Amino acid sequence: MRTTREPTDTARDGRVRDIDAVRGLALCGILFVNIVGITGMPTGSGAASSLRHHAYETLLHQRFFPVFSLLFGLSAALFLRAAAGRTDRPRLALLTRFGFLIPIGLVHQTLQPREVLLVYAIVGIAVLLPASFLPPWATLTAGVAATVYALLVQGGGARLIPGLFLLGMAAAQYDLHRGLDRRGRALTLVFGVSTVLATALNTWQVRSGTEPSGSPLAATAGVVTAAAYTSGLLALLRTAMRRPLSAVLEPLGRMALTNYLTATLLVVAADQVLRLEHDPRYGTVMALGIAVLTAQAVFGTFWLRRFQHGPMEWVWRCLTWWRVVPNRQGRAQRSSTWSR
């Protein structure tokens, strides 16, 4: 892929734009899976032999949450780094941040029983805070071990979260998110290798009839597919495709918490008419997901022209620091701790 000349992986305000874009991509994939979960749309039995069912299982289900989980660990490490310049007790600030995510998750759980914020908050407190005392090599070793164990022994799913959190934290500690504009060829190579492996594993999964939960094969296919998606996007962001991709994905990623929560409200409202719990209508799921994401991307683009943080990101930030922080553009701008 031909790389662009402009080094644009970091915004003027210090945000890492690539992180925002990758988070936006993960949010897109997660939404389609959440629509199925929120509405209770059936995916098994009669639908098991359909092409659309297999496409959903191998391209979407359990393929994007690993990316979201890894970025959560990375963001926590970057938050600690930024908080150290504002307070003598950055870990207390991170604990407060995780702590306020618990009630948000509990409220959200009333509409979305499979929501992840509550789990992320608890695992963040139990895993990321203690790991922040470790040297990078120990965090990386623990992350690899926990992830491999979760894949091969526990069959993936939510059990992957601790290991992925640690891998994300280690990535931030080693500054792997920096200087990606200089790694276009390496990213393309990773994309090629992971795509070949993902294709093989997903084909194996379909032929074996293995569902994507509780199986080492399906769990591994999910993580490898997530790696292909991530490296593929990062490679494209090194090309002329950066501008259109960033225009859509960055607002989604910068307002990930707001979008994650409001998507549930929109899906619940739409399902009062669609009634997806009766039949496996994958086409309707795709149409609804695209409509929600389009609305969120448009809203996010206009909102972020005036404000530094999304509505819920700003509330979460105020709760974290126990004060009202500036949000309008041009007022004492500081980098967002959700995306950094």
Backbone torsions as a table, in degrees:
resi	resn	phi	psi	omega
1	MET	NA	137.5	179.3
2	ARG	-79.4	126.1	-177.1
3	THR	-87.2	153.4	176.2
4	THR	-83.0	160.9	-178.3
5	ARG	-81.8	-24.9	-172.1
6	GLU	-83.7	121.3	176.5
7	PRO	-77.9	101.5	-170.7
8	THR	-121.8	24.0	-178.0
9	ASP	-78.4	-12.9	178.9
10	THR	-125.7	131.9	-179.4
11	ALA	-80.1	168.5	-178.8
12	ARG	-62.4	-30.5	-178.1
13	ASP	-84.6	6.5	177.2
14	GLY	94.9	-7.5	178.5
15	ARG	-68.1	147.6	174.8
16	VAL	-91.3	105.3	-172.8
17	ARG	-64.4	-32.8	179.8
18	ASP	-63.0	-37.5	177.8
19	ILE	-63.2	-43.9	178.1
20	ASP	-59.7	-44.0	-177.7
21	ALA	-66.4	-44.6	179.4
22	VAL	-64.8	-40.2	176.8
23	ARG	-62.7	-38.3	176.9
24	GLY	-62.4	-41.0	176.9
25	LEU	-62.5	-44.8	179.1
26	ALA	-61.0	-40.2	179.2
27	LEU	-61.4	-39.4	178.7
28	CYS	-60.3	-50.3	-178.7
29	GLY	-65.0	-40.0	-179.5
30	ILE	-63.4	-35.3	-178.3
31	LEU	-59.5	-45.3	-178.2
32	PHE	-62.7	-38.9	177.4
33	VAL	-67.9	-40.5	-179.9
34	ASN	-66.2	-32.4	176.9
35	ILE	-59.3	-43.3	177.8
36	VAL	-62.7	-43.8	-179.1
37	GLY	-68.8	-43.1	-177.5
38	ILE	-66.5	-42.0	-176.4
39	THR	-83.8	-15.8	-177.5
40	GLY	73.9	24.9	179.9
41	MET	-63.4	130.4	-179.9
42	PRO	-69.0	141.5	179.3
43	THR	-124.9	-8.1	-176.6
44	GLY	-102.3	-155.3	178.8
45	SER	44.9	-112.0	-174.7
46	GLY	-60.9	-26.7	-178.1
47	ALA	-83.8	-10.6	-170.9
48	ALA	-62.7	-27.5	-176.4
49	SER	-95.7	0.2	-175.8
50	SER	-82.0	152.3	178.7
51	LEU	-64.1	-40.2	-179.7
52	ARG	-64.0	-37.2	178.6
53	HIS	-63.8	-46.7	-179.6
54	HIS	-65.2	-37.3	177.4
55	ALA	-63.4	-41.9	178.3
56	TYR	-62.2	-45.2	-176.1
57	GLU	-69.1	-35.5	-174.1
58	THR	-97.1	-18.8	-179.1
59	LEU	-106.1	-23.2	-174.0
60	LEU	-122.3	-53.4	-172.0
61	HIS	-64.6	121.0	179.9
62	GLN	66.5	15.9	-178.9
63	ARG	-100.6	-16.6	-176.5
64	PHE	-114.2	-25.8	-179.5
65	PHE	-64.3	-30.2	174.4
66	PRO	-60.0	-37.0	178.7
67	VAL	-65.9	-46.2	-179.8
68	PHE	-60.6	-40.7	-179.1
69	SER	-67.8	-43.5	178.6
70	LEU	-61.2	-42.5	-179.9
71	LEU	-67.8	-29.6	177.4
72	PHE	-64.6	-43.1	176.8
73	GLY	-65.6	-39.8	178.2
74	LEU	-63.5	-44.2	-179.2
75	SER	-64.4	-36.2	178.5
76	ALA	-63.0	-41.3	179.3
77	ALA	-66.8	-39.9	178.6
78	LEU	-69.5	-33.1	175.0
79	PHE	-61.9	-46.0	178.6
80	LEU	-58.5	-41.8	-179.0
81	ARG	-63.9	-44.0	179.6
82	ALA	-71.0	-38.7	-178.7
83	ALA	-66.0	-28.6	179.8
84	ALA	-62.1	-23.3	177.4
85	GLY	-86.4	-3.6	-177.4
86	ARG	-117.4	-21.1	-176.2
87	THR	-147.4	156.1	177.0
88	ASP	-80.8	-10.4	-178.7
89	ARG	-127.4	70.1	-177.4
90	PRO	-63.8	-31.8	179.6
91	ARG	-69.5	-31.7	175.0
92	LEU	-66.0	-37.4	176.6
93	ALA	-64.8	-40.6	178.5
94	LEU	-66.7	-39.6	176.5
95	LEU	-61.4	-42.6	177.2
96	THR	-61.8	-41.8	179.5
97	ARG	-60.5	-48.3	177.3
98	PHE	-64.8	-40.2	-177.3
99	GLY	-59.9	-42.4	179.9
100	PHE	-74.2	-14.8	175.4
101	LEU	-73.8	-22.3	-179.4
102	ILE	-63.6	-53.9	178.5
103	PRO	-63.7	-32.9	176.5
104	ILE	-61.8	-44.3	178.3
105	GLY	-65.2	-39.8	-179.8
106	LEU	-63.2	-42.9	177.8
107	VAL	-65.4	-43.9	-179.2
108	HIS	-64.3	-30.5	-177.9
109	GLN	-65.0	-21.7	178.3
110	THR	-65.8	-26.1	177.7
111	LEU	-104.8	-28.2	-177.3
112	GLN	-129.5	89.3	-176.4
113	PRO	-58.4	-25.5	-177.6
114	ARG	-97.2	16.6	-176.9
115	GLU	-63.9	155.3	-170.4
116	VAL	-106.7	-12.3	-173.4
117	LEU	-60.7	-41.7	179.8
118	LEU	-63.1	-45.4	178.6
119	VAL	-63.9	-41.9	179.6
120	TYR	-61.2	-41.8	-179.3
121	ALA	-63.4	-47.1	-177.5
122	ILE	-66.5	-46.6	179.5
123	VAL	-66.9	-34.5	177.2
124	GLY	-60.7	-44.5	178.7
125	ILE	-66.3	-41.3	-174.8
126	ALA	-78.3	-28.1	-172.8
127	VAL	-113.8	-51.4	-172.9
128	LEU	-71.5	-39.8	179.2
129	LEU	-61.6	-50.2	176.4
130	PRO	-61.7	-37.8	-177.7
131	ALA	-67.1	-21.4	-179.3
132	SER	-65.9	-14.7	177.3
133	PHE	-87.8	-9.2	-175.7
134	LEU	-87.2	154.8	171.6
135	PRO	-71.3	157.6	-176.8
136	PRO	-54.0	-40.9	-177.4
137	TRP	-63.3	-35.6	179.5
138	ALA	-71.0	-39.4	177.4
139	THR	-62.8	-43.7	179.2
140	LEU	-63.6	-45.2	-180.0
141	THR	-61.4	-45.1	179.0
142	ALA	-64.3	-38.3	179.6
143	GLY	-65.5	-44.3	178.0
144	VAL	-62.4	-47.0	-178.3
145	ALA	-62.4	-45.1	-178.8
146	ALA	-66.1	-38.7	-179.3
147	THR	-69.1	-45.8	179.0
148	VAL	-62.3	-42.1	178.5
149	TYR	-63.0	-43.1	-179.9
150	ALA	-64.7	-35.4	-179.6
151	LEU	-72.5	-52.1	-169.8
152	LEU	-87.0	-24.3	-176.9
153	VAL	-108.1	-42.8	-174.1
154	GLN	-98.2	-6.2	175.8
155	GLY	78.1	21.6	173.3
156	GLY	73.4	-140.9	-176.1
157	GLY	69.9	-146.9	-178.8
158	ALA	-63.0	-18.9	179.5
159	ARG	-67.8	-14.2	177.3
160	LEU	-76.6	-19.7	-170.6
161	ILE	-57.2	-49.7	-179.5
162	PRO	-57.1	-45.8	-179.5
163	GLY	-65.1	-41.8	179.5
164	LEU	-67.3	-37.2	174.3
165	PHE	-56.5	-46.9	-178.0
166	LEU	-66.6	-38.9	178.0
167	LEU	-64.7	-38.9	177.0
168	GLY	-64.3	-42.5	177.9
169	MET	-62.9	-41.8	178.9
170	ALA	-64.5	-38.9	178.5
171	ALA	-59.7	-40.8	178.3
172	ALA	-68.7	-40.6	-179.5
173	GLN	-63.1	-33.1	177.9
174	TYR	-91.6	4.1	177.7
175	ASP	57.4	37.7	179.6
176	LEU	-70.1	-17.4	179.6
177	HIS	-82.4	-7.1	-179.2
178	ARG	-94.0	150.4	174.1
179	GLY	66.7	27.9	-179.0
180	LEU	-67.2	-23.1	178.2
181	ASP	-62.0	-20.4	179.6
182	ARG	-94.8	3.3	-174.5
183	ARG	-121.2	30.8	-178.5
184	GLY	-57.6	-46.0	-178.9
185	ARG	-66.2	-41.6	179.4
186	ALA	-63.3	-41.5	179.2
187	LEU	-64.6	-39.8	178.2
188	THR	-64.4	-38.6	177.9
189	LEU	-64.5	-46.3	178.6
190	VAL	-60.6	-41.6	178.4
191	PHE	-60.8	-45.0	-179.1
192	GLY	-62.5	-47.0	-178.9
193	VAL	-65.2	-46.7	-178.0
194	SER	-67.3	-32.0	177.7
195	THR	-67.2	-42.7	177.8
196	VAL	-62.0	-46.4	179.8
197	LEU	-64.6	-42.3	-179.2
198	ALA	-63.5	-40.9	179.0
199	THR	-62.2	-43.6	179.6
200	ALA	-65.0	-45.8	-177.9
201	LEU	-67.8	-40.8	179.2
202	ASN	-67.3	-37.2	175.5
203	THR	-63.9	-43.0	177.2
204	TRP	-60.9	-42.4	-179.9
205	GLN	-62.0	-44.7	-179.3
206	VAL	-64.0	-44.9	-177.4
207	ARG	-68.7	-30.1	-179.9
208	SER	-85.3	-12.3	-179.4
209	GLY	74.2	17.8	-177.4
210	THR	-78.6	131.3	175.8
211	GLU	-79.8	157.1	-173.6
212	PRO	-79.5	15.7	176.3
213	SER	-130.1	134.9	177.4
214	GLY	81.0	10.9	-178.8
215	SER	-127.3	129.2	176.6
216	PRO	-57.7	-38.6	-180.0
217	LEU	-63.0	-51.1	-177.4
218	ALA	-66.6	-38.4	179.7
219	ALA	-64.7	-42.6	178.3
220	THR	-65.7	-41.2	177.0
221	ALA	-59.8	-38.5	179.7
222	GLY	-64.2	-45.1	-178.8
223	VAL	-68.3	-41.0	179.8
224	VAL	-66.9	-39.6	176.7
225	THR	-63.7	-39.7	176.6
226	ALA	-60.8	-39.5	177.9
227	ALA	-64.4	-38.3	178.5
228	ALA	-66.1	-44.0	177.8
229	TYR	-59.7	-46.7	-176.2
230	THR	-65.8	-50.1	-178.6
231	SER	-66.6	-34.6	178.1
232	GLY	-64.0	-44.9	178.2
233	LEU	-64.6	-45.3	-179.6
234	LEU	-61.8	-35.8	177.1
235	ALA	-67.6	-42.1	178.8
236	LEU	-65.0	-31.8	178.6
237	LEU	-69.9	-10.0	175.0
238	ARG	-90.3	2.2	-176.2
239	THR	-116.8	-172.6	177.9
240	ALA	-66.4	-9.4	178.5
241	MET	-77.4	-6.8	-177.1
242	ARG	-56.6	-47.5	-172.6
243	ARG	-60.4	-53.1	179.8
244	PRO	-65.8	-38.4	179.6
245	LEU	-65.9	-44.5	179.9
246	SER	-64.3	-36.8	-178.5
247	ALA	-60.5	-32.2	-179.5
248	VAL	-91.2	-46.7	-169.3
249	LEU	-82.3	-34.8	-177.0
250	GLU	-63.4	-46.0	176.4
251	PRO	-60.3	-37.6	177.1
252	LEU	-63.0	-43.6	-178.5
253	GLY	-71.9	-36.5	179.8
254	ARG	-67.8	-27.7	-179.8
255	MET	-113.3	39.3	-173.4
256	ALA	-60.7	-42.4	-179.3
257	LEU	-65.6	-47.0	177.3
258	THR	-59.2	-46.3	-178.1
259	ASN	-67.7	-38.0	179.6
260	TYR	-61.8	-42.9	-177.9
261	LEU	-74.8	-45.6	-177.8
262	THR	-69.3	-28.4	177.1
263	ALA	-60.6	-39.2	178.1
264	THR	-61.1	-44.6	179.0
265	LEU	-61.3	-43.3	-179.1
266	LEU	-66.6	-40.3	-179.8
267	VAL	-67.8	-43.5	178.2
268	VAL	-60.3	-43.1	179.5
269	ALA	-65.0	-44.5	-178.6
270	ALA	-65.6	-33.6	-177.7
271	ASP	-71.3	-15.5	174.3
272	GLN	-63.2	-24.6	178.0
273	VAL	-100.6	-42.0	-173.8
274	LEU	-75.4	-36.3	179.6
275	ARG	53.1	60.4	-176.7
276	LEU	-73.4	-9.9	-177.1
277	GLU	-69.1	-10.3	-174.7
278	HIS	-89.7	-34.6	-174.1
279	ASP	-141.5	152.3	177.1
280	PRO	-79.8	85.5	-177.1
281	ARG	-104.6	84.6	-176.5
282	TYR	-67.7	-33.4	177.7
283	GLY	-61.9	-40.3	177.9
284	THR	-66.3	-38.8	177.6
285	VAL	-60.1	-44.8	-179.9
286	MET	-64.3	-43.3	-179.3
287	ALA	-63.6	-43.8	179.1
288	LEU	-64.2	-43.3	179.5
289	GLY	-61.7	-43.9	179.3
290	ILE	-63.5	-40.3	179.6
291	ALA	-63.4	-44.3	179.7
292	VAL	-64.0	-46.5	-178.2
293	LEU	-65.3	-37.3	177.9
294	THR	-62.7	-46.4	179.1
295	ALA	-61.9	-41.7	-179.0
296	GLN	-69.1	-38.5	179.0
297	ALA	-65.4	-41.6	179.0
298	VAL	-66.0	-47.6	179.7
299	PHE	-61.5	-44.6	-178.9
300	GLY	-62.2	-39.3	179.6
301	THR	-61.6	-46.4	-179.8
302	PHE	-70.2	-39.5	-179.0
303	TRP	-62.7	-45.1	-174.7
304	LEU	-74.8	-7.8	171.6
305	ARG	-74.0	-21.5	-177.3
306	ARG	-111.4	-26.6	-174.6
307	PHE	-125.9	153.5	179.5
308	GLN	-79.1	-32.8	-175.1
309	HIS	-129.2	153.0	174.5
310	GLY	-65.5	165.9	-177.2
311	PRO	-54.9	-52.2	-178.5
312	MET	-73.9	-31.4	175.9
313	GLU	-63.0	-39.3	178.6
314	TRP	-67.2	-43.3	177.9
315	VAL	-60.7	-45.2	-179.0
316	TRP	-63.7	-38.8	178.5
317	ARG	-66.0	-42.5	178.1
318	CYS	-62.5	-42.0	178.5
319	LEU	-64.3	-39.2	-179.3
320	THR	-61.4	-42.5	-175.5
321	TRP	-99.1	2.0	176.0
322	TRP	57.6	38.2	175.6
323	ARG	-163.6	163.2	176.6
324	VAL	-80.8	117.8	-178.3
325	VAL	-97.9	151.2	178.4
326	PRO	-61.3	143.3	179.5
327	ASN	-129.7	-27.1	-179.6
328	ARG	-67.3	144.0	177.3
329	GLN	-58.8	138.6	177.3
330	GLY	91.0	-3.7	179.9
331	ARG	-108.9	104.0	175.3
332	ALA	42.5	58.1	-174.7
333	GLN	-65.6	134.9	173.4
334	ARG	-134.8	152.9	-175.9
335	SER	-67.3	145.1	-179.9
336	SER	-71.1	131.8	179.8
337	THR	-83.5	-7.3	174.9
338	TRP	-76.4	-40.0	-174.1
339	SER	-98.6	-9.8	-178.2
340	ARG	-96.9	NA	NA
